[in-house]
C-alpha cells in the first residue's frame, strides 16, 4: 500500500478518511478498538489526528483489509510489531557500542 501523507501536523477526521480511503465512522470505530490511536480534541470536540496516528491507522487498515486479520488478531500483531521494534533498537545500540569499543581498541593500538 503506497499512500502519501500530506506534510501537515494535524488532520481532521475527514482528511484522514480520504487518505485511508474509509468513512469517518470506520476511523472512530478503530479508535475505540485500538488504544494506540489517540487524537487530540479541540474545544469544540473535533478530533485532530497527528501524523503518527495516521501512520498507525494505515498499519491497522493494512492488517485488517490486506492481511485479513480480525480485530483481535490485528491488536496482537500490533503489540508484537511494537515489541519487535523495541528489541531491534536495543540490539542496534549493543552492536554500535561493541563496534565503538573495538574501534577504540584499534586506535589505542595504532597510537
C-alpha positions in Angstrom: 0.0 0.0 0.0 1.6 3.2 -1.2 -0.1 6.2 0.4 1.3 9.7 0.6 0.5 11.6 3.8 0.5 15.3 3.3 3.1 17.4 5.1 0.9 18.7 7.9 1.0 18.5 11.7 -2.7 17.7 12.3 -5.5 16.2 10.2 -9.3 16.3 10.7 -11.2 13.0 10.5 -12.5 13.8 7.0 -9.0 14.3 5.8 -7.8 11.0 7.4 -10.8 9.2 5.8 -9.7 10.4 2.4 -6.1 9.4 3.0 -7.1 5.9 4.2 -10.0 5.5 1.8 -12.5 4.7 4.5 -15.5 6.5 6.0 -15.1 8.5 9.2 -17.2 6.1 11.3 -14.7 3.4 10.5 -11.9 5.5 11.9 -13.9 6.3 15.0 -14.5 2.5 15.5 -10.8 1.7 15.1 -10.0 4.5 17.5 -12.3 2.8 20.1 -10.7 -0.6 19.5 -7.1 0.3 19.2 -5.7 2.2 22.1 -2.7 3.4 20.2 -4.7 5.8 18.2 -5.4 8.8 20.4 -6.4 12.0 18.5 -6.3 15.4 20.2 -9.7 17.1 20.9 -10.4 20.7 20.2 -12.6 22.9 22.4 -15.5 22.1 20.0 -14.7 18.4 20.5 -13.3 17.8 17.0 -10.7 15.1 16.6 -7.3 16.2 15.4 -5.0 13.3 14.3 -1.3 13.6 14.4 0.9 12.1 11.7 1.8 9.2 13.9 -1.9 8.5 14.4 -2.4 8.5 10.6 0.5 6.1 10.2 -0.9 3.8 12.9 -4.3 3.9 11.1 -2.6 2.9 7.8 -1.0 0.0 9.6 -4.3 -1.1 11.1 -6.1 -0.8 7.7 -3.3 -2.9 6.1 -3.6 -5.6 8.8 -7.4 -5.7 8.5 -8.0 -5.3 4.8 -4.9 -6.7 3.1 -3.7 -9.3 5.6 -7.3 -10.2 6.6 -6.7 -10.1 10.3 -9.6 -10.0 12.8 -9.7 -7.0 15.2 -8.3 -9.3 17.9 -5.6 -10.6 15.6 -4.6 -7.1 14.5 -4.3 -6.0 18.1 -2.0 -8.9 18.9 0.1 -8.3 15.7 0.4 -4.6 16.5 1.6 -5.4 20.0 4.1 -7.9 18.6 5.3 -5.4 16.0 6.0 -2.8 18.7 7.9 -5.3 20.8 10.0 -6.3 17.7 10.8 -2.6 17.0 12.0 -2.0 20.6 14.1 -5.2 20.5 15.7 -4.1 17.3 16.6 -0.7 18.8 18.3 -2.4 21.8 20.2 -4.7 19.5 21.4 -1.8 17.3 22.7 0.0 20.4 24.5 -3.0 21.6 26.1 -3.6 18.2 27.1 0.0 17.9 28.6 0.0 21.4 30.6 -3.1 20.5 31.9 -1.5 17.3 32.8 1.6 19.2 34.7 -0.4 21.8 36.6 -2.3 19.1 37.5 0.9 17.2 38.8 2.5 20.4 41.0 -0.6 20.9 42.3 -0.3 17.3 43.0 3.4 17.8 44.8 2.6 21.1 47.0 0.0 19.4 47.8 2.4 16.5 48.8 5.3 18.8 
